[in-house]
Amino acid sequence: VHLVESGGGLVQSGGSLRLSCAASGKITEIYVMGWYRQAPGRQRELVAAISTDLRTNYADSAKGRFTISRHVTEKTMTLEMSNLKPEDTARYYCNAGSAALMVPGPTWGKGTLVTVSP
C-alpha cells in the first residue's frame, strides 16, 4: 500500500486548509485510515482517524475545528481544517492499516507540511 498526501501549505492563523490522502497498490481492505502530525521536537500524535464504517476519533485539539472524511471505494481520505492556530504547525502524515481508531497502522505516507503563521 502506498499513501500520498497533498494539500499542505502556509496559512495565517484563523485560516483553513484541506489535506488529502490517496491510497494505491495492492489493497484488499484498509479498515482504519488516519491523520497524524509531528511538530519539531515533539512526538508524532493522532489528529483524527476514520474507519470503513465511518466511525471517527479526534484528538481534543482537533475537535470542533477539523473534520475527517473518507471515500472508501476510491481509497481517499481528507482532513478539513479550520480556525487554524500556530500550534497546528507540523508535518501531517496519512496512516493506514490499523484495526483501531486510537493507534496507528503500519503504513505511512511521507507527510505534508502545514505552517500556520501568527
N, C-alpha and C positions, 0 to 999 in steps of 0.2 A: 504494500500500500504506500502510495506517495501522496503527501499533502503539500499544497501550495497556498500560502496566504497572500492576500493583497488588500490594499486599502489604507495602509498606514500613512502617516504624514505629519506635518506640523499644523497645529491648530491653536487658536487662542483660548484662554480659559473661558468656559461657558459655551464653547462651540461643540460641534458634533462631528463624528466620523463613523463610517461604516466599514467594518472589516469583513472579508470573505475568505472562505477556505474551500478548496476543491480537492476531492479525493479521487485518485485514479489508481490503476493497477489491478491486481488480482483481488477482487473484493467479493466475498460471499455476503457477509453482513457485518456492518460496524454498529454495535449496539449503542455505545455512547461516544459522542464527539464533544469536545470542549475547547474552551479558550483558557489559556494560562498566560501569565505575564511575569517578566523578571526585570526589575529595575536594577541599575548599577549598585553593587554592594549588597543586594538583597537576594533572598531565596525565591525561586520560582513559586508562584502561588496561583491557585484556581481563581478564575474570574467568573466563569459560568460554564455549565455543561448541560447537554440535552441528549435524551435517549431516542431510540427509534419510535417509541410510543409517545414522544414529545413531553415527557416529564423533564423538569428543569431543576437546576440547583444554581444559586447565585451566591457569590461572596457578599458579605454585608456591605462592602464598599461599592458593589455594583447594583444593589437593589434600588429600584426606583429610577435609575439612570441608564442602565444598559438592558438591552433585550436580545436574547439569543433566539435564533430560529434555524430551521433545518428543512431541507428538501431531501427526503430520504431516498427517493428513487434516483434523483440526479446527483446524490452524494455531495451535496454542498451544504455549507453552514455559514451563517452570517452573525455578526455582532453589531447591533446598532448602539452606538454610544452617544449620549447627550450630556449636556451640562458637565463637560469635561473639566477636570481640575489638574493643576500642575503635578499633583501626586499620582495621577494616572499615567504619567510619562514612564514608558517601559517598552521592552520588546514583547510583542504579543505572539504567542505560539498557538497554532492549531494542534490539537491532540486527538487521537482516535484509538479505539480498541479496548477501552476499559469495560468492565462488567458493572461498574458502579459509577454513580454521579459525583462521588466525592474524591476519587483517586484517579490519577492519570493512567492511560493505556500505554502500550509500548511504542506507538508510532507518533513522531513529532514532525512538524514542518520546520522550516528554517527560521520562521518568525518574520514579523513586520514591525517596524519601529513606529511608535506613536510618541510624539513630543507635544506637550501642552505648555504653551508659554503663559506667564502670569498676565 
